[in-house]
Amino acid sequence: MSVPIEFFNLVILRSALDTKYEGGSAAFIDDHGPFDGHVRAYDADLVKFGAMNPSDMLSRTKYVESLGLAGVIKQGDIDSWGDFCVMDELMGPTLPCEWIEYDRENRSAALKQS
C-alpha cells in the first residue's frame, strides 16, 4: 500500500497517531478528513496531509507537533524525521526518514518493509 505524493506532503505514521492522538488514527482521519482539506490520503500505515506551499506545510507541521507528534529528531549528529516526515514531490523526504520508502517514478510513499 502507499499514499500519493503531490507538491508538499506531511506523511504521518498511523502507529504514532494510535498512541498519541485520542481515539487513534481512525479518529484523526475522521477529525481531519478530506472535507476540511487536510487529510488527503491514507493507507493502513500512513496518513498524508497535503499543501501547495511551504508556509502551509509549516503550519501543518506545527499543528501535528502540538498534538505530541515528534517532528525533527536527532540521531547522533544527524537531524531526521520522527513520527512524521515532510516530503517534496520531486525530491522525496526533506530530511532522512528511516521508515519511509519513496517511489519517485510513481510519486508515492509507503512504510518501509523490514
C-alpha positions in Angstrom: 0.0 0.0 0.0 1.1 3.6 -0.5 -0.1 7.2 -0.5 0.4 9.6 -3.4 2.9 12.4 -3.1 2.0 15.7 -4.6 3.6 19.1 -4.2 4.4 19.3 -0.4 3.3 16.5 1.9 3.3 15.7 5.6 3.2 11.9 6.0 2.4 10.6 9.5 2.9 7.2 10.9 -0.5 5.8 11.8 1.2 3.9 14.7 2.2 7.2 16.2 -1.3 8.5 15.9 -2.6 5.4 17.5 -0.6 6.0 20.6 -0.6 9.8 20.7 -4.0 11.0 19.4 -7.1 10.5 21.4 -9.1 7.8 19.6 -6.1 6.8 17.5 -5.5 7.2 13.7 -9.1 6.4 12.8 -10.3 9.4 15.0 -7.6 11.6 13.5 -8.8 10.8 10.0 -12.4 11.4 11.0 -11.4 14.7 12.6 -9.2 15.9 9.8 -10.7 14.2 6.8 -10.9 15.3 3.2 -13.8 17.6 3.7 -11.7 20.1 5.7 -8.8 20.0 3.2 -6.2 18.4 5.5 -6.0 14.6 5.2 -5.7 13.9 1.5 -4.9 10.2 1.6 -4.2 7.3 3.9 -3.5 3.6 3.9 -3.0 1.0 6.6 0.3 2.5 7.7 0.4 6.2 6.8 -1.8 9.4 6.8 -0.9 12.2 4.4 -1.7 16.0 4.7 -1.1 17.9 1.5 0.0 21.5 1.0 0.6 23.7 -2.0 3.3 25.9 -0.4 6.0 25.8 2.3 4.0 28.2 4.5 1.0 25.9 4.7 3.3 22.9 5.3 5.0 24.8 8.2 1.6 25.4 9.8 0.6 21.7 9.4 3.9 20.5 11.0 3.4 22.9 13.9 -0.1 21.7 14.4 0.8 18.0 14.5 3.7 18.8 16.8 1.2 20.5 19.1 -0.6 17.1 19.3 2.5 15.5 20.7 3.9 14.0 17.5 7.7 14.2 17.1 9.0 16.1 14.1 12.7 16.6 13.7 14.7 14.3 16.0 18.5 13.9 16.4 20.0 10.5 15.5 23.6 11.0 16.5 24.7 14.2 14.8 22.0 14.0 12.1 18.6 15.6 12.0 15.9 13.1 10.8 12.2 12.7 10.9 10.4 11.1 13.9 6.6 10.4 13.9 6.1 12.3 10.6 8.0 13.1 7.5 7.8 16.2 5.3 8.2 15.2 1.6 8.6 17.1 -1.6 7.0 15.7 -4.8 10.3 15.9 -6.7 12.9 15.1 -4.1 11.1 12.9 -1.5 11.9 13.3 2.2 13.4 16.7 3.1 15.5 15.0 5.8 16.5 11.4 6.4 13.5 9.3 7.3 14.3 5.7 8.2 10.7 4.4 8.0 9.6 5.8 4.6 10.1 4.4 1.1 9.7 6.9 -1.7 8.8 5.7 -5.2 9.9 8.7 -7.3 8.6 7.2 -10.6 5.1 6.7 -9.2 5.3 9.7 -6.8 4.1 7.6 -3.9 5.3 6.8 -0.4 4.9 3.6 1.7 6.1 2.3 5.0 9.5 0.7 4.5 9.3 -3.0 4.9 11.9 -4.5 7.2 
